Amino acid sequence: MNNPSNQAKIKTNDNHTEEDPSEIIIVEGKFNDKKVILPFSLTSQQLFDKNYFGTQLPDKQLELEIVEALLLIERSRLKVFNVQNQEMTAEQILALYSKHDEKIWVKYLVYRDIRQRGYIVRTGYGEGIDFRVYPRGSSRTVGVAKYFIFILDEENPVHLQKLDKITQQTLNSRKELILAIVDRLGDPTYYQLEQFQLKENTKKEKFW
C-alpha cells in the first residue's frame, strides 16, 4: 500500500555558489542521437570531477546525458554540434531526442530543479526510476544514492500497479522514493512515498 507523505524535504543547498561568469569556459561536444560526447580537456575533466556531469569513457572523453547537456547549454557552458558540424540549439536537441523519450522535457525540468538545489543527480535504472539523487557531502568515490525519483506529469495519470512496483523496487534497493509531480507551469513538487503493511490485530473481536 503506497502512502504519499507530506512534501519531501529536498531543500536548497545554502553552500552552493554561482560561478563567476568571467571564469566560465565554453566546451564543445558532438550530438550522437542519444548522448553528447565531449573530447578530453581540462574543462571536461573538471565538469566530471568537480561538477559531477557525465560518464568518463575509457579514452577520457566525457559522455553526457541529454538532460546534462541541456543544463550546460542553458548555463552557457556548452555548444553542441551535429555530424555536419552545425551548432544545435536546445530546441533542436529536444525535438530529436523526444523520438526516443517523450518525457525528456519534463525530466529536464526536474533534473534542473534538483541540481539547482545543490544535489548530485544521476540517471535512474529499471522501469520507472528516472533519477538517482545522492545526499549532500557525497562524491563519485564516497556515498551512494539515497533517493529514487519517479516523475509524473500532472496531466498524465499513472496506474497504481506500476507505482506499487516502483515502490517495491525502491525498497529492495534500500532507497527512499520521491514522487516528482510537474504542474502545467513546469514547476516540480516532491512527495515521499512509503510502503506499509497493516498488522493483524491480535485483540480483535469476532464479528460472526
Beta strands, then each sheet from edge to edge (+ up, - down):
strand 1: 2-7
strand 2: 27-31
strand 3: 36-38
strand 4: 55-56
strand 5: 62-64
strand 6: 78-81
strand 7: 87-88
strand 8: 120-123
strand 9: 131-134
strand 10: 147-153
strand 11: 176-182
strand 12: 188-195
sheet 1: 1+ 12- 11+ 10+ 9- 8+
sheet 2: 4+ 5- 3+ 2- 6- 7+
end
